[in-house]
């Protein structure tokens, strides 16, 4: 079995990533990752603000680190990411221990290597290289790091964004380090995400003996035609960036377990992944219209986990496209596919949000890994984006 040896240009990102993987930061535990990152950022002149939140027994670690430019009105670029990782699953199924970073066949294995400690390591090293060459940049810089992305996501980025909004902080550009590539770093970036709206529908009937249906009211029978109509609706046609809005049922439950009992209620869990052509409010209204049309007695609880967002071509997308082309020769694909990310919270405060990271094929899996070349390429892409955005601004005259 071959062991890949990193080149000198890869050493810094690789060493930092190895140190992060070795800290078992299963959500919401940060396990010391941010203290390590904070030390690196302080050495670069960043001011650190700890915005920890959440219950005492599940404290969420949040770091807002800023480095101001000589011109306060200069735009600010934010790198955003999360240090928490999902649980490992059966440890015995891993080829090497999940929190022991292991080099094998040109890849680094370990939980969080791709999602998303690799991107964070690349952020930091790209900033170090950029500031070594541009010690007084025109661009304002910041990092938003949290240990609550893989969990409920209540006290992480969402919390920090609201705190920043309350004090009037401005975010101009944001790169979220989510793993977005399909086969190789740079082949796809996310310039938006669909919204996610979930519902739990409870249809109320009357429980009774199955041999005496006239003395009962079967909620499953009542539900069936309404559900058939809901699954057949075209909610919207999507647009150039988004596929049509999708309605999917994730669970249906009814009954007592006995075959001779008509259930008293039926419960349906469903979800919309919706485009910018629809709104959560309009989707809710349309569902309720169908339920009322079919005369159901029901209760319906809604949960909106994120509105859709879209960043059209502009300074940030163009800087990333140019950086990817220069480093890889690829014309990157703009996409809004996939699940939700913390970008949905940041987009409420920042008009230009793009997700850019390594390949996502192994994330959340046994033997999660990142290619060493992907890590090195990602670091160089981030550095080029910094250089491009900084070069587009007037010089501070301090160099």
ChimeraX attribute file (.defattr): number of C-alpha atoms within 10 A of each C-alpha:
attribute: neighborCount
match mode: 1-to-1
recipient: residues
	/A:1	5
	/A:2	8
	/A:3	12
	/A:4	13
	/A:5	14
	/A:6	17
	/A:7	12
	/A:8	7
	/A:9	11
	/A:10	19
	/A:11	15
	/A:12	19
	/A:13	23
	/A:14	22
	/A:15	13
	/A:16	19
	/A:17	25
	/A:18	22
	/A:19	16
	/A:20	29
	/A:21	26
	/A:22	18
	/A:23	20
	/A:24	24
	/A:25	22
	/A:26	20
	/A:27	24
	/A:28	26
	/A:29	19
	/A:30	24
	/A:31	18
	/A:32	14
	/A:33	22
	/A:34	20
	/A:35	13
	/A:36	12
	/A:37	17
	/A:38	19
	/A:39	12
	/A:40	15
	/A:41	21
	/A:42	14
	/A:43	10
	/A:44	16
	/A:45	14
	/A:46	19
	/A:47	15
	/A:48	17
	/A:49	13
	/A:50	14
	/A:51	17
	/A:52	17
	/A:53	17
	/A:54	15
	/A:55	9
	/A:56	7
	/A:57	6
	/A:58	13
	/A:59	18
	/A:60	24
	/A:61	27
	/A:62	25
	/A:63	22
	/A:64	22
	/A:65	21
	/A:66	21
	/A:67	19
	/A:68	20
	/A:69	17
	/A:70	16
	/A:71	14
	/A:72	11
	/A:73	12
	/A:74	18
	/A:75	20
	/A:76	22
	/A:77	25
	/A:78	23
	/A:79	24
	/A:80	25
	/A:81	27
	/A:82	31
	/A:83	32
	/A:84	30
	/A:85	27
	/A:86	19
	/A:87	17
	/A:88	21
	/A:89	12
	/A:90	9
	/A:91	14
	/A:92	10
	/A:93	12
	/A:94	16
	/A:95	12
	/A:96	17
	/A:97	17
	/A:98	27
	/A:99	21
	/A:100	17
	/A:101	24
	/A:102	17
	/A:103	21
	/A:104	17
	/A:105	13
	/A:106	16
	/A:107	21
	/A:108	27
	/A:109	29
	/A:110	30
	/A:111	34
	/A:112	34
	/A:113	31
	/A:114	31
	/A:115	30
	/A:116	26
	/A:117	28
	/A:118	34
	/A:119	30
	/A:120	30
	/A:121	24
	/A:122	28
	/A:123	25
	/A:124	23
	/A:125	24
	/A:126	24
	/A:127	20
	/A:128	19
	/A:129	14
	/A:130	20
	/A:131	17
	/A:132	11
	/A:133	11
	/A:134	14
	/A:135	14
	/A:136	17
	/A:137	26
	/A:138	26
	/A:139	27
	/A:140	22
	/A:141	22
	/A:142	22
	/A:143	24
	/A:144	22
	/A:145	26
	/A:146	31
	/A:147	30
	/A:148	31
	/A:149	24
	/A:150	20
	/A:151	15
	/A:152	11
	/A:153	20
	/A:154	15
	/A:155	24
	/A:156	30
	/A:157	28
	/A:158	19
	/A:159	20
	/A:160	24
	/A:161	20
	/A:162	16
	/A:163	13
	/A:164	14
	/A:165	14
	/A:166	9
	/A:167	8
	/A:168	10
	/A:169	11
	/A:170	14
	/A:171	23
	/A:172	16
	/A:173	22
	/A:174	24
	/A:175	26
	/A:176	27
	/A:177	27
	/A:178	28
	/A:179	24
	/A:180	26
	/A:181	22
	/A:182	14
	/A:183	13
	/A:184	18
	/A:185	28
	/A:186	29
	/A:187	23
	/A:188	26
	/A:189	26
	/A:190	26
	/A:191	25
	/A:192	29
	/A:193	29
	/A:194	28
	/A:195	23
	/A:196	22
	/A:197	22
	/A:198	21
	/A:199	18
	/A:200	18
	/A:201	19
	/A:202	22
	/A:203	22
	/A:204	21
	/A:205	22
	/A:206	14
	/A:207	19
	/A:208	18
	/A:209	14
	/A:210	16
	/A:211	11
	/A:212	11
	/A:213	14
	/A:214	10
	/A:215	13
	/A:216	18
	/A:217	18
	/A:218	24
	/A:219	25
	/A:220	22
	/A:221	11
	/A:222	19
	/A:223	25
	/A:224	12
	/A:225	13
	/A:226	18
	/A:227	17
	/A:228	10
	/A:229	13
	/A:230	18
	/A:231	13
	/A:232	9
	/A:233	12
	/A:234	11
	/A:235	20
	/A:236	15
	/A:237	13
	/A:238	16
	/A:239	11
	/A:240	6
	/A:241	19
	/A:242	20
	/A:243	18
	/A:244	19
	/A:245	21
	/A:246	18
	/A:247	20
	/A:248	13
	/A:249	16
	/A:250	10
	/A:251	10
	/A:252	14
	/A:253	13
	/A:254	17
	/A:255	17
	/A:256	13
	/A:257	8
	/A:258	9
	/A:259	10
	/A:260	13
	/A:261	18
	/A:262	25
	/A:263	25
	/A:264	19
	/A:265	22
	/A:266	21
	/A:267	21
	/A:268	18
	/A:269	17
	/A:270	17
	/A:271	18
	/A:272	21
	/A:273	24
	/A:274	27
	/A:275	29
	/A:276	22
	/A:277	15
	/A:278	19
	/A:279	15
	/A:280	22
	/A:281	9
	/A:282	11
	/A:283	17
	/A:284	16
	/A:285	11
	/A:286	13
	/A:287	18
	/A:288	15
	/A:289	12
	/A:290	16
	/A:291	21
	/A:292	12
	/A:293	10
	/A:294	16
	/A:295	12
	/A:296	18
	/A:297	15
	/A:298	18
	/A:299	11
	/A:300	15
	/A:301	10
	/A:302	14
	/A:303	12
	/A:304	13
	/A:305	16
	/A:306	20
	/A:307	22
	/A:308	23
	/A:309	23
	/A:310	22
	/A:311	20
	/A:312	17
	/A:313	13
	/A:314	9
	/A:315	14
	/A:316	23
	/A:317	23
	/A:318	15
	/A:319	21
	/A:320	24
	/A:321	23
	/A:322	20
	/A:323	24
	/A:324	25
	/A:325	16
	/A:326	14
	/A:327	15
	/A:328	17
	/A:329	12
	/A:330	17
	/A:331	14
	/A:332	18
	/A:333	13
	/A:334	20
	/A:335	17
	/A:336	22
	/A:337	16
	/A:338	12
	/A:339	10
	/A:340	18
	/A:341	21
	/A:342	22
	/A:343	29
	/A:344	23
	/A:345	21
	/A:346	25
	/A:347	22
	/A:348	15
	/A:349	18
	/A:350	17
	/A:351	16
	/A:352	25
	/A:353	31
	/A:354	25
	/A:355	28
	/A:356	25
	/A:357	32
	/A:358	30
	/A:359	25
	/A:360	21
	/A:361	16
	/A:362	18
	/A:363	20
	/A:364	18
	/A:365	14
	/A:366	20
	/A:367	21
	/A:368	22
	/A:369	29
	/A:370	27
	/A:371	22
	/A:372	24
	/A:373	16
	/A:374	21
	/A:375	27
	/A:376	23
	/A:377	21
	/A:378	29
	/A:379	27
	/A:380	24
	/A:381	29
	/A:382	28
	/A:383	22
	/A:384	21
	/A:385	24
	/A:386	22
	/A:387	19
	/A:388	18
	/A:389	20
	/A:390	20
	/A:391	13
	/A:392	12
	/A:393	13
	/A:394	12
	/A:395	15
	/A:396	14
	/A:397	9
	/A:398	9
	/A:399	8
